[in-house]
Amino acid sequence: MSFNFEQLQQKDADACVEAILITLKGQLAAMHEDKETIKRMIYGPQVMTIVAKRQDRIKGLISGTLPIQPRIMFLTVTDEQSAREGLGASLIDQFVQTAKKQQPKAPFVLHNEFAENYNAIGLFSMKGFTITGFIRDTITNRDVVFMKKPL
């Protein structure tokens, strides 16, 4: 696997927003489908986004917050080949390692996932996340699974 991992830079923010909109189409709440809203969610002082590139092209990203309690908000891989090569799992590993370094006293990393997204729940489970609860999201009218991984 030949991916280069780096912190999101402003010059790549728009391409990352497009990747999220394309790969997570139908999975985002309507209020999160606005490009500027997504950009604020993945790029800013309270956010950590790690981008995976191959030949200077964005192949995936993972984004979340680190202050107080680390939380993964977005995980996306842009193509099937990168997914088959384990890019999603590698991005989770990168986020967890960074969270451990930057928040050494944090007890765990959190992640929420729509219940019907079995592939994502399986991937996070394989990476050590356990399901801690469920809720019905009244905005999307969908079930959400709460997950966490000890640090």
N, C-alpha and C positions, 0 to 999 in steps of 0.2 A: 504494500500500500504506500503510495507516494503522495501524501498530502502535506502541505505546509500549513501549520496552525499559527494564527496571529490574532491579536486584539483587533477588533473592528476599528478601522480608521474612517474618518469622515468621508474620504473619497469613495469608499465602498458602501456607504450607508444606503444610497438609493438602490444599488444592485441587490443588497440584502433584503430591502423592503419588497422588491419585485419577486425575489425568490420565495419569500414568505407568502405573498399573495397568490403566487402560482401553486406552490406545493400544499398550502393549507386552505385552498379554496373550499368554501362550504363548511369549514371547521371553525372559522373565526366569528365571534359575535359581530353583528352589524356595526356596532360602534367602533370596532377594531379594524374595519376594512379600509379606513381612510389612511392614505400613505403617510401623511404627517404624523398621525397618531402612532402608527407602527414605528416610524423613525424615532419618535420620542421614547418609545418603549424599549428600543434596542440600542440607542446611542445617547449617552448622557452621563452625568457625574455619579449617579447611583446605580448604573447598569454595567454589567460585564457581558460582552458579546465576544465569542471566539469564532473566527471564520476559518473554514478549511478551504484551501485553494490547491488547484493542480494546474500547472502551466498558466498561472495568473488568472484563472477563472474560478469563481466562487462555486464550490461543489456542495457546501453545506454550512450551517451555522448553529450555534447554541447560544441562547441569550437568557439572562436572568439578573437577579439582584443579589448583591452580597451583603450590604449593610444589615446589621442586626441578625437576620436569619437568611442564609442563602436559599434562593428559590429559582428553579428553572422555569422560564416562561415559554420559550420557543425552542424547538429542535426541528430542523428541517434539513433534508438532503435533496439535492436538486435533480439527481438522475439515478436510474436503476443500477447502473454499474457501480457507482460509488456506494450505494446502499448494500449491494452484494459484497463489497469489499470491507464492510463493517464500519463505514464512516459514522453512522449514528452512535454506535457503541463507543468509538474513539472520541467523539465530541463529548459524550457524557463523562468519560474518563477525564478529559481535559478540564471540564467545568468543575468536577469534584476535586481534582488536584489543586486547581487555582483557589477554590473555596477554602480548602484546608490551609493553604499558605496565607491567604489574606484574612481569614476569619478563624484562627486556630482554636478559639474557645466555642465556636458554634457546634452544637451537638449533632446536627444533621442538616441535610439538604432536602428541601421540599419540592414537590412537583404535583400539579393537577392535570388530569387528562380526561377527555370525554370518554364515558364508559364504553361506547361502541368502537373506540379505536383500539381494538385488540392487539394489533401489531405493536403500537407504541407501549401499551401496558406490558406486553410480553418483553419488549426490549428493556424497559426500565426495571422490570422484575429480574431479568437476567443480570443486570448491572447492580443488583443488591437493594433495590427499592422495594419496600413492602407497602401493601395497601393498608391505610389506617382509617379510612372512612369513605362515605359517599354523601352526596347531596344532590338535590334537584336544582339546577340553575334556572331561576325564574325568568331570566332574560332570554336565554336560548331554548328554554323548555327541554333541556337535555340533562341526563345524569352525568355527574362529574365524580371521578375517583380521586381521592387524596392519597398521595404516596410520599414516603420519606426514606432516606438512606442515612444511616449513622455515619458520622465522619470520624 
